[in-house]
């Protein structure tokens, strides 16, 4: 918890780890980033909502 939404946190390494996580949902060992980008299931409209540091 960073305190009343006043502090800035450098969360890029955490989200990089999340996006590089291998899901094993296909034989190619797709990552979360592959699914979000639409490459895994050949989808045009994809997205992700993320929440971090919830107190």
C-alpha positions in Angstrom: 0.0 0.0 0.0 1.5 3.3 -1.0 -0.6 5.7 1.0 -3.7 7.7 -0.1 -2.7 7.6 -3.8 0.1 10.1 -3.4 3.1 8.0 -4.1 4.5 7.0 -7.5 5.5 3.4 -7.9 7.7 1.9 -10.7 5.6 -1.1 -11.6 7.0 -1.8 -15.1 9.1 -4.9 -14.0 6.0 -6.4 -12.3 3.8 -6.0 -15.4 6.6 -7.2 -17.6 6.8 -10.4 -15.6 3.0 -10.8 -15.8 3.0 -10.3 -19.6 5.9 -12.7 -20.2 4.2 -15.5 -18.1 3.8 -18.7 -20.1 0.2 -19.9 -20.1 0.8 -23.2 -21.9 -2.7 -22.8 -23.5 -1.3 -24.0 -26.9 1.7 -26.0 -28.0 3.7 -22.8 -28.6 3.8 -22.0 -24.9 2.0 -18.7 -25.5 2.5 -15.8 -23.0 -0.1 -13.6 -21.5 1.1 -10.9 -24.0 0.4 -13.2 -26.9 -3.2 -13.7 -25.7 -3.7 -10.0 -25.0 -2.4 -9.0 -28.4 -4.7 -11.5 -30.2 -1.9 -13.7 -31.7 -2.9 -16.8 -29.8 -6.5 -17.1 -30.9 -6.3 -14.8 -34.0 -8.6 -12.2 -32.6 -8.6 -8.6 -33.8 -10.0 -6.9 -30.7 -8.3 -7.9 -27.4 -7.4 -6.1 -24.2 -6.4 -6.4 -20.6 -7.4 -4.6 -17.4 -4.9 -4.6 -14.6 -5.0 -3.4 -11.0 -2.0 -3.1 -8.8 -1.3 -2.0 -5.2 -4.8 -2.2 -4.0 -4.8 -1.4 -0.3 
